[in-house]
Amino acid sequence: MEHIVTVQDAVTAFADFMEPTPAELAAIDAEMPVILADVELLDAQIITLDRTPTELDARRIRRAHRRVLAERRALANRTADVNAPGGAA
């Protein structure tokens, strides 16, 4: 008869290595406005899946799409400023 044992010790032994680093958490925080804008766009698109989009729905989607583009541009500008030492692009 074989005994069934848990492998929790083996799995949790590497848990410290599986956590995000502070640099990865900082990158996620920097990208959070883009992520939230993408969620807003998806929400606006999901609303129109089961019905004919109204003019209000179309405006909501356009506004969300413009916000996504603006947040992506802002993120690109922030990362360009950080990556360019001395302010040179």
HUKA-V292608 format. One record per residue. N is the residue number from 0. RES is the residue in one letter. SS is DSSP state (helix for helix, strand for strand, loop for the rest). PHI is phi as a letter, one per 40 degrees, with the letter a starting at -180 (* if undefined). D_FIRST is the distance of its C-alpha to the first C-alpha in Angstrom with 2 decimals. Layout:
n->N res->RES ss->SS phi->PHI d_first->D_FIRST
n->N res->RES ss->SS phi->PHI d_first->D_FIRST
//
This chain:
n->0 res->M ss->loop phi->* d_first->0.00
n->1 res->E ss->loop phi->c d_first->3.81
n->2 res->H ss->loop phi->c d_first->6.55
n->3 res->I ss->loop phi->c d_first->9.59
n->4 res->V ss->loop phi->b d_first->12.69
n->5 res->T ss->loop phi->c d_first->16.26
n->6 res->V ss->loop phi->b d_first->18.56
n->7 res->Q ss->helix phi->c d_first->21.62
n->8 res->D ss->helix phi->c d_first->22.69
n->9 res->A ss->helix phi->c d_first->22.72
n->10 res->V ss->helix phi->c d_first->24.61
n->11 res->T ss->helix phi->c d_first->27.04
n->12 res->A ss->loop phi->c d_first->27.73
n->13 res->F ss->loop phi->b d_first->30.15
n->14 res->A ss->helix phi->c d_first->31.67
n->15 res->D ss->helix phi->c d_first->34.93
n->16 res->F ss->helix phi->c d_first->35.43
n->17 res->M ss->helix phi->c d_first->34.90
n->18 res->E ss->loop phi->c d_first->37.69
n->19 res->P ss->loop phi->c d_first->41.10
n->20 res->T ss->loop phi->c d_first->43.65
n->21 res->P ss->helix phi->d d_first->46.94
n->22 res->A ss->helix phi->c d_first->48.72
n->23 res->E ss->helix phi->c d_first->46.45
n->24 res->L ss->helix phi->c d_first->46.99
n->25 res->A ss->helix phi->c d_first->50.72
n->26 res->A ss->helix phi->c d_first->50.70
n->27 res->I ss->helix phi->c d_first->48.99
n->28 res->D ss->helix phi->c d_first->51.60
n->29 res->A ss->helix phi->c d_first->54.37
n->30 res->E ss->helix phi->c d_first->53.13
n->31 res->M ss->helix phi->d d_first->52.57
n->32 res->P ss->helix phi->c d_first->56.03
n->33 res->V ss->helix phi->c d_first->55.34
n->34 res->I ss->helix phi->c d_first->51.95
n->35 res->L ss->helix phi->c d_first->53.57
n->36 res->A ss->helix phi->c d_first->56.41
n->37 res->D ss->helix phi->c d_first->54.00
n->38 res->V ss->helix phi->c d_first->52.25
n->39 res->E ss->helix phi->c d_first->55.67
n->40 res->L ss->helix phi->c d_first->56.56
n->41 res->L ss->helix phi->c d_first->53.35
n->42 res->D ss->helix phi->c d_first->53.98
n->43 res->A ss->helix phi->c d_first->57.49
n->44 res->Q ss->helix phi->c d_first->56.32
n->45 res->I ss->helix phi->c d_first->53.56
n->46 res->I ss->helix phi->d d_first->56.18
n->47 res->T ss->loop phi->c d_first->58.14
n->48 res->L ss->loop phi->c d_first->55.32
n->49 res->D ss->loop phi->b d_first->55.84
n->50 res->R ss->loop phi->a d_first->59.61
n->51 res->T ss->loop phi->c d_first->62.75
n->52 res->P ss->loop phi->c d_first->63.40
n->53 res->T ss->loop phi->c d_first->66.47
n->54 res->E ss->helix phi->c d_first->68.86
n->55 res->L ss->helix phi->c d_first->67.18
n->56 res->D ss->helix phi->c d_first->63.78
n->57 res->A ss->helix phi->c d_first->65.38
n->58 res->R ss->helix phi->c d_first->66.93
n->59 res->R ss->helix phi->c d_first->63.66
n->60 res->I ss->helix phi->c d_first->61.92
n->61 res->R ss->helix phi->c d_first->64.84
n->62 res->R ss->helix phi->c d_first->64.87
n->63 res->A ss->helix phi->c d_first->61.12
n->64 res->H ss->helix phi->c d_first->61.47
n->65 res->R ss->helix phi->c d_first->64.36
n->66 res->R ss->helix phi->c d_first->62.36
n->67 res->V ss->helix phi->d d_first->59.49
n->68 res->L ss->helix phi->c d_first->62.04
n->69 res->A ss->helix phi->c d_first->63.75
n->70 res->E ss->helix phi->c d_first->60.55
n->71 res->R ss->helix phi->c d_first->59.48
n->72 res->R ss->helix phi->c d_first->62.97
n->73 res->A ss->helix phi->c d_first->62.84
n->74 res->L ss->helix phi->c d_first->59.46
n->75 res->A ss->helix phi->c d_first->60.80
n->76 res->N ss->helix phi->c d_first->63.88
n->77 res->R ss->helix phi->c d_first->61.92
n->78 res->T ss->helix phi->c d_first->59.66
n->79 res->A ss->helix phi->c d_first->62.74
n->80 res->D ss->helix phi->c d_first->64.45
n->81 res->V ss->helix phi->c d_first->61.50
n->82 res->N ss->helix phi->c d_first->61.03
n->83 res->A ss->loop phi->c d_first->64.74
n->84 res->P ss->helix phi->c d_first->65.83
n->85 res->G ss->helix phi->g d_first->69.39
n->86 res->G ss->helix phi->g d_first->69.51
n->87 res->A ss->loop phi->c d_first->70.19
n->88 res->A ss->loop phi->c d_first->68.63
//
